Amino acid sequence: MNCKRPGCKSEIPVGRRKYCSSECSKIMNRKTAALRADEAYRNSIKFRHTKMGVRRCLSCGKDFLSEGPWNRICPHCSERNASVSVRSFGASMGGGGGGSGGYGEDSAERRED
């Protein structure tokens, strides 16, 4: 009788039932454990209530495949957002650190006083 692990054609030695060696047994047990865990997650309440589907990105407006209602930014925009530094974000929002606050005409009036 041959080993039950796919790709292994070795004979099963006397005293063993399914696999030719402990290595084949470990490989198959790892795979089946991962499959069982995946199946348990798919049967869980969290997975069943997840509403996967196409959503519109809040940043660029393009449709993308969302993982659930918490995922509203497409992968492209998420990557772009991750690459923007905090310093450049603060400068674009007017918080450049000039000491005057940097908000519109009020800051110019404050400087004259």
C-alpha positions as semicolon CSV with decimal commas, in nm:
position;residue;x (nm);y (nm);z (nm)
1;M;0,000;0,000;0,000
2;N;0,130;0,350;-0,090
3;C;0,153;0,665;0,121
4;K;-0,164;0,879;0,123
5;R;0,024;1,210;0,090
6;P;-0,021;1,352;-0,262
7;G;0,304;1,331;-0,454
8;C;0,456;1,064;-0,230
9;K;0,453;0,714;-0,382
10;S;0,652;0,540;-0,108
11;E;0,542;0,211;0,043
12;I;0,388;0,231;0,390
13;P;0,612;0,038;0,634
14;V;0,470;-0,218;0,874
15;G;0,325;-0,050;1,183
16;R;0,210;0,263;1,000
17;R;-0,144;0,313;0,869
18;K;-0,159;0,609;0,626
19;Y;0,180;0,769;0,570
20;C;0,526;0,632;0,493
21;S;0,711;0,850;0,747
22;S;0,660;1,096;1,028
23;E;0,756;1,376;0,785
24;C;0,465;1,291;0,553
25;S;0,238;1,270;0,856
26;K;0,348;1,616;0,979
27;I;0,298;1,772;0,636
28;M;-0,053;1,633;0,602
29;N;-0,151;1,719;0,961
30;R;-0,039;2,080;0,907
31;K;-0,246;2,106;0,590
32;T;-0,555;1,948;0,742
33;A;-0,526;2,166;1,055
34;A;-0,512;2,478;0,836
35;L;-0,813;2,357;0,636
36;R;-1,010;2,288;0,954
37;A;-0,928;2,633;1,093
38;D;-1,031;2,796;0,765
39;E;-1,357;2,603;0,759
40;A;-1,429;2,693;1,122
41;Y;-1,378;3,062;1,040
42;R;-1,606;3,038;0,737
43;N;-1,875;2,883;0,955
44;S;-1,832;3,144;1,228
45;I;-2,089;3,414;1,289
46;K;-1,841;3,691;1,204
47;F;-1,781;3,553;0,854
48;R;-2,149;3,493;0,782
49;H;-2,241;3,850;0,874
50;T;-1,963;4,005;0,670
51;K;-2,113;4,177;0,372
52;M;-1,841;4,144;0,112
53;G;-1,907;4,314;-0,217
54;V;-1,840;4,598;-0,452
55;R;-1,821;4,940;-0,287
56;R;-1,731;5,288;-0,404
57;C;-1,401;5,424;-0,270
58;L;-1,452;5,731;-0,051
59;S;-1,126;5,879;-0,176
60;C;-1,122;5,834;-0,555
61;G;-1,482;5,730;-0,624
62;K;-1,390;5,412;-0,816
63;D;-1,563;5,079;-0,748
64;F;-1,358;4,805;-0,578
65;L;-1,414;4,467;-0,410
66;S;-1,455;4,543;-0,040
67;E;-1,389;4,297;0,243
68;G;-1,680;4,437;0,444
69;P;-1,855;4,754;0,559
70;W;-1,542;4,870;0,743
71;N;-1,343;4,871;0,417
72;R;-1,437;5,190;0,227
73;I;-1,099;5,290;0,080
74;C;-0,968;5,100;-0,226
75;P;-0,626;4,932;-0,209
76;H;-0,473;5,191;-0,445
77;C;-0,580;5,483;-0,224
78;S;-0,478;5,294;0,091
79;E;-0,129;5,254;-0,052
80;R;-0,120;5,620;-0,149
81;N;-0,235;5,725;0,199
82;A;0,027;5,506;0,364
83;S;0,304;5,665;0,161
84;V;0,213;6,025;0,256
85;S;0,426;6,148;0,544
86;V;0,269;6,312;0,847
87;R;0,482;6,625;0,800
88;S;0,358;6,687;0,446
89;F;0,000;6,631;0,561
90;G;0,037;6,891;0,838
91;A;0,187;7,144;0,597
92;S;-0,097;7,099;0,349
93;M;-0,355;7,150;0,625
94;G;-0,205;7,484;0,731
95;G;-0,020;7,361;1,035
96;G;0,323;7,437;0,895
97;G;0,460;7,535;1,234
98;G;0,514;7,904;1,154
99;G;0,379;8,003;1,495
100;S;0,094;8,208;1,353
101;G;-0,153;7,923;1,324
102;G;-0,155;7,940;0,946
103;Y;-0,534;7,964;0,900
104;G;-0,649;8,213;0,638
105;E;-0,663;8,591;0,670
106;D;-0,701;8,591;1,049
107;S;-0,337;8,493;1,080
108;A;-0,231;8,792;0,867
109;E;-0,433;9,025;1,092
110;R;-0,267;8,877;1,400
111;R;0,077;8,944;1,258
112;E;-0,004;9,314;1,202
113;D;-0,109;9,362;1,565
